[in-house]
Amino acid sequence: MLRSVGCIIYELAALCHAFEGTTLMGVMYQIVEVAAPKWPDGYSQALASLYYAYVLEDNSLIVIVFLLSCSLFEN
């Protein structure tokens, strides 16, 4: 489930689908077997870290990145 949040973040930033396929099975194969797409250039490192944390489904990293990014946005 966390990986899907990462895909949504990617799609909003890149303005394209994270995984492509001509059929539902093709898309599912891409999600399971293919590495997550590279984060697009031009965005902050904090947002890129949050994306990779969600895609890798690393709960502890998600919390750390979220807390750090909150302090970054306060300025």
C-alpha positions in Angstrom: 0.0 0.0 0.0 2.8 2.4 0.8 4.3 1.9 -2.6 1.1 3.2 -4.2 1.6 6.5 -2.4 5.1 6.7 -3.9 3.6 6.1 -7.3 1.1 8.9 -6.8 3.9 11.3 -5.7 5.9 10.3 -8.8 2.9 10.8 -11.2 2.2 14.2 -9.8 5.8 15.3 -10.2 6.6 13.6 -13.5 3.1 14.1 -15.1 3.2 10.6 -16.4 2.5 7.1 -15.2 5.0 5.4 -13.0 4.4 2.0 -14.7 3.1 1.4 -18.2 1.5 -1.6 -19.7 -1.0 -2.5 -22.5 -3.0 -4.8 -20.2 -3.7 -4.9 -16.4 -1.3 -7.9 -16.2 1.4 -5.9 -18.0 1.1 -3.1 -15.4 1.1 -5.6 -12.5 4.2 -7.2 -13.9 5.9 -3.8 -14.1 5.0 -3.0 -10.5 6.3 -6.3 -9.2 9.3 -7.0 -11.4 10.7 -3.6 -12.6 12.6 -1.1 -10.4 10.8 2.0 -9.5 11.2 4.9 -11.9 14.0 7.4 -11.3 12.8 10.6 -9.6 12.6 13.5 -12.1 15.1 16.3 -11.8 14.1 19.7 -10.6 12.5 18.8 -7.3 13.9 19.0 -3.8 16.0 16.3 -2.3 13.4 16.1 0.6 10.6 15.2 -1.8 12.8 12.7 -3.6 13.7 11.1 -0.3 10.0 10.8 0.6 9.3 9.2 -2.8 12.0 6.6 -2.4 11.0 5.9 1.2 7.5 5.1 0.0 8.6 3.1 -3.0 10.9 1.0 -0.9 8.2 0.7 1.8 10.6 1.7 4.6 8.4 2.9 7.5 11.2 4.2 9.6 12.6 6.2 6.7 9.2 7.6 5.9 8.9 9.0 9.5 12.4 10.5 9.5 12.0 12.1 6.1 8.5 13.5 7.0 9.9 15.0 10.2 12.8 16.6 8.4 10.7 17.9 5.6 8.3 19.5 8.1 11.2 21.5 9.6 12.3 22.5 6.0 8.8 23.8 5.1 8.5 25.9 8.3 11.2 28.4 7.0 
